[in-house]
């Protein structure tokens, strides 16, 4: 089972050659736990056989949204990869402060957590789940009734067998919009009949392919505005590359990404423009793209894109030294006229995956695993960073977790959380990031400033 990254090897709960665990299995059923996953055997650090590994129920950055607040019933719906790496859905009832029993929606052909699900809740409350796409067609399900997890309709696959990371949004009334990677770039498709049929794809970005990575070229993340239609969608991406031709020929390089680029659309994804309103000719090339950040020979790992209370984009990323994995967590923000970049924190791994939460009154918060628990492994203790000046400087305001034995990682922001009561704004995974792990037990955690402390997601037992 090849990994998405060059030179990688997938491991999963189904691998026959996986070393036996030294601790008892979690007594909770597989549907109540998350997937454990490991990837990457190129450019690893001494004593670390995989580039990253560990709790991946909410993996990865490119899967978005995975949690959506719905005001109609005051619920936060969320999807995740369960312990069998099956797409699973549940919700949090804010009035009852309780979680619904998870519903397993299907299965994936292997333990690759890149097949994790994404979620859309449309204007009528119908739920759509996309999963399985990692060089495979994306499978699509729709709830038979609004806000109901009990019965699902299987829709035609979102075609493109090379499509990966479907990111669904609703930008116009009665229309579904999905953007996703398709080598050698990034594209989108629309449906006007609730996913029964899809328009021909529109290529947004097309970058030249690196010979070391013939099936990949772009890593992108998107976010849509909430509120009245049409809803603006923002897209940021980095370019994949292994280095110079000589390096590619002589080394097994990890899949580094370079630079940060940006585009947005105000008409449902039909036309695209730069942040100053200048229109793009599609597809956008590297030469014509608006480059926000030049990473030089470092790698760039995008972490999140969100919107502030004025609707301006906030882009969280790591600028990482791929020789040591030391990473500077940085934020790019637009103030309505110009871009600014600031450094938030330093961590020990480029796969320390954090998220941005923007609250009213220019209250910006970042939640990320910026203190290591298992050194030089991805994940750690989740810490809150706040900015008193709109994003120019950052202060470590709170340790959400402390004294953890294992690692917290893969933080996801709830889409539309600003309309909710504030008791669940982020969701993440917790488990062992070492290899071989002492346990493959993976739990989910959540937090909002309305909670006294982070809460483990405990589903009702069957």
DRENLUM-959969 format. One record per residue (C-alpha): x negated, y negated, z; residue in three letters; residue number from 1. Coordinates in nm, 2 decimals. Layout:
<gudrens>
     xx     yy     zz   r   k
      X      Y      Z ALA NUM
...
</gudrens>
This chain:
<gudrens>
     xx     yy     zz   r   k
   0.00   0.00   0.00 UNK   1
  -0.20  -0.30  -0.12 UNK   2
  -0.19  -0.62   0.08 UNK   3
  -0.10  -0.96  -0.06 UNK   4
  -0.44  -1.09   0.00 UNK   5
  -0.74  -0.96  -0.19 UNK   6
  -0.92  -0.67  -0.04 UNK   7
  -0.64  -0.61   0.22 UNK   8
  -0.49  -0.30   0.36 UNK   9
  -0.14  -0.28   0.50 UNK  10
  -0.08  -0.10   0.83 UNK  11
   0.26  -0.05   0.97 UNK  12
   0.45   0.17   1.22 UNK  13
   0.49   0.41   0.93 UNK  14
   0.12   0.47   0.86 UNK  15
   0.03   0.83   0.92 UNK  16
  -0.34   0.75   0.99 UNK  17
  -0.27   0.48   1.25 UNK  18
  -0.44   0.55   1.59 UNK  19
  -0.21   0.67   1.86 UNK  20
  -0.09   0.40   2.11 UNK  21
  -0.23   0.42   2.46 UNK  22
   0.08   0.27   2.62 UNK  23
   0.44   0.40   2.62 UNK  24
   0.67   0.29   2.34 UNK  25
   0.91   0.01   2.41 UNK  26
   1.24   0.17   2.52 UNK  27
   1.44  -0.08   2.32 UNK  28
   1.57   0.05   1.98 UNK  29
   1.38  -0.05   1.67 UNK  30
   1.65  -0.30   1.57 UNK  31
   1.58  -0.49   1.89 UNK  32
   1.21  -0.53   1.83 UNK  33
   0.99  -0.68   1.56 UNK  34
   0.75  -0.55   1.30 UNK  35
   0.37  -0.51   1.37 UNK  36
   0.15  -0.57   1.06 UNK  37
  -0.22  -0.61   0.97 UNK  38
  -0.37  -0.75   0.65 UNK  39
  -0.70  -0.83   0.49 UNK  40
  -1.04  -0.66   0.49 UNK  41
  -1.24  -0.92   0.29 UNK  42
  -1.45  -1.18   0.47 UNK  43
  -1.37  -1.04   0.81 UNK  44
  -1.56  -1.14   1.13 UNK  45
  -1.79  -0.89   1.30 UNK  46
  -1.59  -0.65   1.51 UNK  47
  -1.26  -0.76   1.35 UNK  48
  -1.16  -0.51   1.08 UNK  49
  -0.86  -0.71   0.96 UNK  50
  -0.84  -1.08   0.88 UNK  51
  -0.51  -1.10   1.07 UNK  52
  -0.29  -0.86   1.25 UNK  53
  -0.02  -0.85   1.52 UNK  54
   0.34  -0.95   1.59 UNK  55
   0.51  -1.04   1.26 UNK  56
   0.88  -1.04   1.32 UNK  57
   0.90  -1.40   1.21 UNK  58
   0.61  -1.38   0.96 UNK  59
   0.51  -1.56   0.74 UNK  60
   0.49  -1.93   0.68 UNK  61
   0.62  -1.89   0.33 UNK  62
   0.94  -1.72   0.45 UNK  63
   1.18  -2.01   0.52 UNK  64
   1.43  -2.07   0.65 UNK  65
   1.45  -1.78   0.89 UNK  66
   1.68  -1.95   1.14 UNK  67
   1.97  -2.19   1.06 UNK  68
   2.20  -2.38   1.30 UNK  69
   2.57  -2.38   1.21 UNK  70
   2.78  -2.65   1.38 UNK  71
   3.11  -2.48   1.28 UNK  72
   3.07  -2.22   1.56 UNK  73
   2.78  -2.37   1.75 UNK  74
   2.56  -2.08   1.66 UNK  75
   2.20  -2.04   1.54 UNK  76
   2.18  -1.75   1.29 UNK  77
   1.84  -1.60   1.24 UNK  78
   1.68  -1.31   1.05 UNK  79
   1.36  -1.11   1.12 UNK  80
   1.17  -0.80   1.03 UNK  81
   1.25  -0.53   1.29 UNK  82
   1.02  -0.26   1.41 UNK  83
   1.09  -0.05   1.11 UNK  84
   1.03  -0.35   0.89 UNK  85
   1.39  -0.36   0.80 UNK  86
   1.57  -0.70   0.74 UNK  87
   1.78  -0.77   1.05 UNK  88
   2.01  -1.06   1.14 UNK  89
   2.16  -1.19   1.47 UNK  90
   2.27  -1.52   1.62 UNK  91
   2.25  -1.72   1.94 UNK  92
   2.58  -1.85   2.07 UNK  93
   2.49  -2.18   2.23 UNK  94
   2.82  -2.21   2.43 UNK  95
   2.77  -1.86   2.59 UNK  96
   2.38  -1.88   2.59 UNK  97
   2.38  -1.53   2.46 UNK  98
   2.25  -1.33   2.16 UNK  99
   2.46  -1.11   1.94 UNK 100
   2.37  -0.75   1.88 UNK 101
   2.13  -0.74   1.58 UNK 102
   2.26  -0.59   1.25 UNK 103
   2.01  -0.41   1.02 UNK 104
   2.09  -0.50   0.66 UNK 105
   1.88  -0.27   0.46 UNK 106
   1.53  -0.13   0.43 UNK 107
   1.20  -0.20   0.27 UNK 108
   0.98   0.05   0.08 UNK 109
   0.68  -0.01   0.31 UNK 110
   0.56  -0.18   0.62 UNK 111
   0.45  -0.50   0.44 UNK 112
   0.58  -0.79   0.65 UNK 113
   0.56  -1.01   0.34 UNK 114
   0.90  -0.85   0.26 UNK 115
   1.06  -1.02   0.56 UNK 116
   1.40  -1.18   0.51 UNK 117
   1.51  -1.55   0.46 UNK 118
   1.85  -1.70   0.53 UNK 119
   2.10  -1.95   0.39 UNK 120
   2.43  -2.05   0.54 UNK 121
   2.65  -2.22   0.28 UNK 122
   2.91  -2.50   0.32 UNK 123
   3.18  -2.24   0.38 UNK 124
   2.99  -2.05   0.64 UNK 125
   2.90  -1.75   0.42 UNK 126
   2.56  -1.60   0.51 UNK 127
   2.30  -1.51   0.24 UNK 128
   2.00  -1.30   0.31 UNK 129
   1.70  -1.25   0.07 UNK 130
   1.45  -0.98   0.14 UNK 131
   1.20  -0.73  -0.01 UNK 132
   1.03  -0.96  -0.25 UNK 133
   0.66  -0.92  -0.26 UNK 134
   0.58  -0.83  -0.62 UNK 135
   0.93  -0.67  -0.63 UNK 136
   1.27  -0.83  -0.71 UNK 137
   1.43  -1.00  -0.42 UNK 138
   1.73  -0.82  -0.29 UNK 139
   2.03  -1.04  -0.20 UNK 140
   2.32  -0.99   0.04 UNK 141
   2.62  -1.21   0.12 UNK 142
   2.84  -1.18   0.42 UNK 143
   3.20  -1.07   0.32 UNK 144
   3.35  -1.33   0.55 UNK 145
   3.22  -1.66   0.69 UNK 146
   3.01  -1.64   1.00 UNK 147
   3.06  -1.26   1.02 UNK 148
   2.77  -1.01   1.05 UNK 149
   2.98  -0.69   1.03 UNK 150
   3.04  -0.65   0.65 UNK 151
   2.81  -0.74   0.36 UNK 152
   2.83  -0.75  -0.02 UNK 153
   2.53  -0.65  -0.22 UNK 154
   2.46  -0.90  -0.50 UNK 155
   2.24  -0.87  -0.81 UNK 156
   1.87  -0.89  -0.74 UNK 157
   1.71  -1.23  -0.78 UNK 158
   1.52  -1.12  -1.09 UNK 159
   1.15  -1.17  -1.16 UNK 160
   0.97  -0.86  -1.04 UNK 161
   0.67  -1.07  -0.96 UNK 162
   0.87  -1.31  -0.74 UNK 163
   0.77  -1.36  -0.38 UNK 164
   0.87  -1.57  -0.08 UNK 165
   1.23  -1.67  -0.18 UNK 166
   1.32  -2.00   0.00 UNK 167
   1.70  -2.06  -0.03 UNK 168
   1.87  -2.40   0.02 UNK 169
   2.20  -2.57  -0.07 UNK 170
   2.13  -2.90  -0.24 UNK 171
   2.46  -2.95  -0.43 UNK 172
   2.82  -2.85  -0.35 UNK 173
   2.90  -2.49  -0.46 UNK 174
   2.54  -2.43  -0.57 UNK 175
   2.27  -2.21  -0.44 UNK 176
   1.91  -2.31  -0.50 UNK 177
   1.62  -2.07  -0.44 UNK 178
   1.25  -2.16  -0.49 UNK 179
   0.98  -1.89  -0.49 UNK 180
   0.63  -1.80  -0.61 UNK 181
   0.59  -1.65  -0.95 UNK 182
   0.24  -1.62  -1.10 UNK 183
   0.08  -1.84  -1.21 UNK 184
   0.28  -2.09  -1.02 UNK 185
   0.61  -2.17  -0.84 UNK 186
   0.97  -2.18  -0.98 UNK 187
   1.33  -2.21  -0.89 UNK 188
   1.67  -2.07  -0.99 UNK 189
   2.03  -2.17  -0.92 UNK 190
   2.36  -1.99  -0.88 UNK 191
   2.71  -2.15  -0.93 UNK 192
   2.91  -1.84  -0.83 UNK 193
   2.78  -1.75  -0.48 UNK 194
   2.49  -1.54  -0.61 UNK 195
   2.68  -1.33  -0.87 UNK 196
   2.47  -1.47  -1.15 UNK 197
   2.16  -1.69  -1.17 UNK 198
   2.05  -1.95  -1.42 UNK 199
   1.73  -1.90  -1.61 UNK 200
   1.43  -2.00  -1.39 UNK 201
   1.27  -2.34  -1.40 UNK 202
   0.89  -2.35  -1.35 UNK 203
   0.80  -2.63  -1.11 UNK 204
   0.43  -2.58  -1.07 UNK 205
   0.18  -2.39  -1.29 UNK 206
  -0.18  -2.37  -1.19 UNK 207
  -0.46  -2.19  -1.37 UNK 208
  -0.52  -1.85  -1.23 UNK 209
  -0.84  -1.77  -1.05 UNK 210
  -1.00  -1.45  -1.20 UNK 211
  -1.04  -1.31  -0.85 UNK 212
  -0.67  -1.34  -0.79 UNK 213
  -0.49  -1.26  -1.11 UNK 214
  -0.14  -1.22  -0.96 UNK 215
  -0.14  -1.53  -0.74 UNK 216
  -0.22  -1.90  -0.78 UNK 217
   0.01  -2.11  -0.56 UNK 218
   0.12  -2.10  -0.19 UNK 219
   0.41  -2.33  -0.13 UNK 220
   0.66  -2.43   0.13 UNK 221
   0.98  -2.63   0.10 UNK 222
   1.25  -2.80   0.31 UNK 223
   1.58  -2.95   0.22 UNK 224
   1.75  -3.24   0.38 UNK 225
   2.07  -3.19   0.58 UNK 226
   2.38  -3.40   0.55 UNK 227
   2.56  -3.54   0.25 UNK 228
   2.50  -3.41  -0.10 UNK 229
   2.29  -3.43  -0.31 UNK 230
   2.03  -3.31  -0.06 UNK 231
   1.67  -3.40  -0.13 UNK 232
   1.43  -3.10  -0.14 UNK 233
   1.06  -3.15  -0.06 UNK 234
   0.79  -2.91  -0.18 UNK 235
   0.42  -2.89  -0.08 UNK 236
   0.16  -2.64  -0.20 UNK 237
  -0.20  -2.54  -0.21 UNK 238
  -0.41  -2.38  -0.48 UNK 239
  -0.55  -2.03  -0.44 UNK 240
  -0.91  -1.97  -0.53 UNK 241
  -1.21  -1.77  -0.42 UNK 242
  -1.49  -2.01  -0.49 UNK 243
  -1.74  -2.04  -0.77 UNK 244
  -1.76  -1.78  -1.05 UNK 245
  -2.09  -1.66  -0.90 UNK 246
  -1.93  -1.62  -0.55 UNK 247
  -1.64  -1.43  -0.71 UNK 248
  -1.87  -1.20  -0.89 UNK 249
  -2.09  -1.12  -0.59 UNK 250
  -1.87  -1.13  -0.28 UNK 251
  -1.55  -1.00  -0.16 UNK 252
  -1.39  -1.33  -0.07 UNK 253
  -1.09  -1.39   0.14 UNK 254
  -0.80  -1.56  -0.04 UNK 255
  -0.88  -1.92   0.04 UNK 256
  -0.63  -2.20  -0.05 UNK 257
  -0.75  -2.55  -0.14 UNK 258
  -0.60  -2.90  -0.11 UNK 259
  -0.24  -3.01  -0.03 UNK 260
  -0.01  -3.12  -0.31 UNK 261
   0.34  -3.26  -0.30 UNK 262
   0.66  -3.30  -0.51 UNK 263
   1.03  -3.36  -0.44 UNK 264
   1.36  -3.35  -0.62 UNK 265
   1.68  -3.56  -0.55 UNK 266
   1.91  -3.39  -0.81 UNK 267
   1.93  -3.03  -0.70 UNK 268
   1.59  -2.93  -0.84 UNK 269
   1.65  -3.03  -1.20 UNK 270
   1.39  -3.31  -1.21 UNK 271
   1.08  -3.36  -0.99 UNK 272
   0.88  -3.66  -0.88 UNK 273
   0.59  -3.78  -0.67 UNK 274
   0.64  -3.95  -0.33 UNK 275
   0.63  -4.29  -0.50 UNK 276
   0.92  -4.19  -0.73 UNK 277
   0.70  -4.14  -1.04 UNK 278
   0.85  -3.85  -1.24 UNK 279
   0.67  -3.53  -1.32 UNK 280
   0.66  -3.35  -1.65 UNK 281
   0.72  -2.99  -1.57 UNK 282
   0.55  -2.76  -1.50 UNK 283
   0.33  -2.96  -1.27 UNK 284
  -0.04  -2.89  -1.33 UNK 285
  -0.33  -2.93  -1.09 UNK 286
  -0.44  -3.23  -1.29 UNK 287
  -0.10  -3.40  -1.27 UNK 288
  -0.01  -3.31  -0.91 UNK 289
   0.00  -3.56  -0.63 UNK 290
  -0.29  -3.45  -0.41 UNK 291
  -0.24  -3.55  -0.05 UNK 292
  -0.55  -3.39   0.10 UNK 293
  -0.88  -3.26  -0.05 UNK 294
  -1.01  -2.97   0.16 UNK 295
  -1.35  -2.96  -0.01 UNK 296
  -1.50  -2.61   0.04 UNK 297
  -1.29  -2.54   0.34 UNK 298
  -0.97  -2.35   0.31 UNK 299
  -0.62  -2.50   0.37 UNK 300
  -0.34  -2.30   0.53 UNK 301
   0.00  -2.47   0.52 UNK 302
   0.21  -2.41   0.83 UNK 303
   0.53  -2.61   0.81 UNK 304
   0.71  -2.89   0.63 UNK 305
   0.99  -3.08   0.81 UNK 306
   1.16  -3.42   0.79 UNK 307
   1.15  -3.69   1.04 UNK 308
   1.46  -3.88   1.16 UNK 309
   1.42  -4.12   0.86 UNK 310
   1.40  -3.83   0.61 UNK 311
   1.03  -3.86   0.55 UNK 312
   0.82  -3.54   0.51 UNK 313
   0.59  -3.40   0.78 UNK 314
   0.34  -3.14   0.66 UNK 315
   0.15  -2.93   0.91 UNK 316
  -0.16  -2.74   0.80 UNK 317
  -0.49  -2.60   0.91 UNK 318
  -0.82  -2.71   0.76 UNK 319
  -1.03  -2.39   0.82 UNK 320
  -1.39  -2.28   0.80 UNK 321
  -1.34  -1.94   0.64 UNK 322
  -1.69  -1.83   0.76 UNK 323
  -1.60  -1.88   1.13 UNK 324
  -1.21  -1.91   1.12 UNK 325
  -1.24  -2.23   1.32 UNK 326
  -0.94  -2.44   1.23 UNK 327
  -0.83  -2.80   1.27 UNK 328
  -0.46  -2.83   1.29 UNK 329
  -0.36  -3.15   1.11 UNK 330
  -0.04  -3.33   1.02 UNK 331
   0.03  -3.52   0.69 UNK 332
   0.32  -3.77   0.73 UNK 333
   0.48  -4.02   0.50 UNK 334
   0.60  -4.35   0.65 UNK 335
   0.81  -4.45   0.35 UNK 336
   0.53  -4.62   0.17 UNK 337
   0.21  -4.42   0.23 UNK 338
   0.07  -4.09   0.35 UNK 339
  -0.13  -4.06   0.68 UNK 340
  -0.32  -3.77   0.82 UNK 341
  -0.40  -3.70   1.18 UNK 342
  -0.56  -3.42   1.37 UNK 343
  -0.35  -3.24   1.63 UNK 344
  -0.57  -2.97   1.78 UNK 345
  -0.84  -2.71   1.71 UNK 346
  -0.78  -2.34   1.72 UNK 347
  -0.99  -2.02   1.65 UNK 348
  -0.80  -1.88   1.35 UNK 349
  -0.64  -2.00   1.03 UNK 350
  -0.34  -1.78   1.08 UNK 351
  -0.25  -1.95   1.41 UNK 352
   0.10  -2.05   1.28 UNK 353
   0.27  -2.34   1.44 UNK 354
   0.58  -2.55   1.36 UNK 355
   0.70  -2.91   1.37 UNK 356
   1.01  -3.04   1.55 UNK 357
   1.13  -3.39   1.48 UNK 358
   1.37  -3.54   1.73 UNK 359
   1.55  -3.88   1.71 UNK 360
   1.36  -4.19   1.81 UNK 361
   1.04  -4.09   1.62 UNK 362
   0.99  -3.81   1.88 UNK 363
   0.75  -3.57   1.70 UNK 364
   0.65  -3.24   1.86 UNK 365
   0.43  -2.96   1.74 UNK 366
   0.45  -2.61   1.88 UNK 367
   0.15  -2.39   1.80 UNK 368
  -0.07  -2.11   1.95 UNK 369
  -0.36  -2.35   2.01 UNK 370
  -0.52  -2.16   2.31 UNK 371
  -0.66  -1.82   2.23 UNK 372
  -0.55  -1.51   2.43 UNK 373
  -0.73  -1.26   2.21 UNK 374
  -1.03  -1.45   2.08 UNK 375
  -1.08  -1.47   1.70 UNK 376
  -0.74  -1.31   1.64 UNK 377
  -0.44  -1.49   1.51 UNK 378
  -0.20  -1.62   1.78 UNK 379
  -0.24  -1.72   2.14 UNK 380
  -0.06  -1.93   2.40 UNK 381
   0.21  -2.16   2.26 UNK 382
   0.15  -2.52   2.35 UNK 383
   0.36  -2.83   2.29 UNK 384
   0.18  -3.13   2.14 UNK 385
   0.36  -3.47   2.13 UNK 386
   0.28  -3.80   1.96 UNK 387
   0.35  -4.12   2.14 UNK 388
   0.29  -4.33   1.83 UNK 389
   0.48  -4.16   1.55 UNK 390
   0.20  -3.91   1.45 UNK 391
  -0.12  -4.10   1.47 UNK 392
  -0.25  -3.94   1.79 UNK 393
  -0.15  -3.62   1.98 UNK 394
  -0.14  -3.51   2.34 UNK 395
  -0.11  -3.15   2.48 UNK 396
   0.21  -3.22   2.68 UNK 397
   0.31  -2.87   2.79 UNK 398
   0.19  -2.51   2.80 UNK 399
   0.50  -2.32   2.69 UNK 400
   0.34  -1.99   2.77 UNK 401
   0.05  -1.91   3.00 UNK 402
  -0.11  -1.60   3.14 UNK 403
  -0.01  -1.39   2.85 UNK 404
  -0.17  -1.05   2.79 UNK 405
  -0.10  -1.05   2.42 UNK 406
  -0.05  -1.31   2.15 UNK 407
   0.23  -1.54   2.05 UNK 408
   0.25  -1.64   1.69 UNK 409
   0.45  -1.72   1.37 UNK 410
   0.65  -2.01   1.51 UNK 411
   0.96  -2.11   1.30 UNK 412
   1.17  -2.42   1.33 UNK 413
   1.55  -2.38   1.32 UNK 414
   1.68  -2.55   1.01 UNK 415
   1.95  -2.80   1.11 UNK 416
   1.85  -2.78   1.48 UNK 417
   1.90  -3.16   1.51 UNK 418
   2.28  -3.10   1.50 UNK 419
   2.26  -2.85   1.79 UNK 420
   2.25  -2.89   2.17 UNK 421
   1.87  -2.85   2.18 UNK 422
   1.85  -2.52   2.37 UNK 423
   1.70  -2.33   2.07 UNK 424
   1.48  -2.52   1.82 UNK 425
   1.20  -2.27   1.76 UNK 426
   1.16  -1.89   1.73 UNK 427
   0.84  -1.68   1.73 UNK 428
   0.69  -1.34   1.77 UNK 429
   0.49  -1.19   2.06 UNK 430
   0.26  -0.88   2.05 UNK 431
  -0.09  -0.74   2.03 UNK 432
  -0.31  -0.90   1.77 UNK 433
  -0.61  -0.67   1.82 UNK 434
  -0.68  -0.37   1.59 UNK 435
  -0.62  -0.10   1.69 UNK 436
  -0.36  -0.25   1.91 UNK 437
  -0.28  -0.10   2.26 UNK 438
   0.09  -0.13   2.16 UNK 439
   0.29  -0.21   1.85 UNK 440
   0.57  -0.35   2.06 UNK 441
   0.68  -0.69   1.93 UNK 442
   0.93  -0.92   2.10 UNK 443
   1.09  -1.24   1.99 UNK 444
   1.09  -1.56   2.19 UNK 445
   1.27  -1.89   2.15 UNK 446
   1.26  -2.24   2.30 UNK 447
   1.43  -2.58   2.29 UNK 448
   1.37  -2.87   2.52 UNK 449
   1.71  -2.80   2.66 UNK 450
   1.57  -2.47   2.81 UNK 451
   1.38  -2.47   3.13 UNK 452
   1.12  -2.24   2.98 UNK 453
   1.08  -2.02   2.67 UNK 454
   1.32  -1.73   2.66 UNK 455
   1.26  -1.38   2.54 UNK 456
   1.53  -1.27   2.29 UNK 457
   1.71  -0.99   2.47 UNK 458
   1.99  -0.84   2.26 UNK 459
   2.28  -0.65   2.41 UNK 460
   2.19  -0.28   2.41 UNK 461
   2.40  -0.05   2.19 UNK 462
</gudrens>
